[in-house]
Amino acid sequence: MEPIEEETRSGFLFKNLAKGLLWFAVIITAFILLEGYIQDNFKPYIAGIQANPIIFYSVFTVSEIVFGLVPPEFFMIVYVLNHVPLSEYAINLAVLTIISYGAGVTGYYIGKNFSKTGFFIRINERYLSDYQHQIRKYGGYLVFVGAITPIPFSAMCMLAGSINFPLRSFLLISITRILRFAVYGWMVWSFPNIF
């Protein structure tokens, strides 16, 4: 493999990782600054969200399948706002991680089975065209970047399926999604207590 190609891949990874960390820093800073206000004004709503796990997880599932409409960190914050014990937080974080991984696999099969339909072609042209060239160039590397950065993971999975990327490789690369959830989950739990 040519060194220039590797630099391009590394640059692509670090650029998107930096964007993700910046976005995460904005979310955490806003959370730390607004936690008291949120607790005072929205506590019943937050408790209601947590009291209905089927609705909570359903909204997260739909969000993860449809291009990650809501960042996963917002779902993590719900539990921190309710001051749940660490063990309960870890269990819910594991559930969110499994759902996200499953949503990625679902996205892969959507891309694989529906890539020739008019509906998928319109979605591809409108939302995924920027990544179409990159998925052909980088393949599994782009799935990896999507798994650990804010690039929409489900979109990368759909594109991987649409180009018939090998399923076994896809499943193995997608496991890195666990790393993102573990690191971001730890930061969501720890950072408000530090400040």
ZIFEN-V15901 format. One record per helix or strand of 2 or more residues. SS is the DSSP state (~ for helix, > for strand). FROM is the first residue (numbers start at 1). LEN is the number of residues. If there is no record, write none. Layout:
SS_FROM_LEN + SS_FROM_LEN
This chain:
~_3_49 + ~_53_13 + ~_72_10 + ~_86_29 + ~_118_21 + ~_140_9 + ~_153_10 + ~_167_8 + ~_177_18
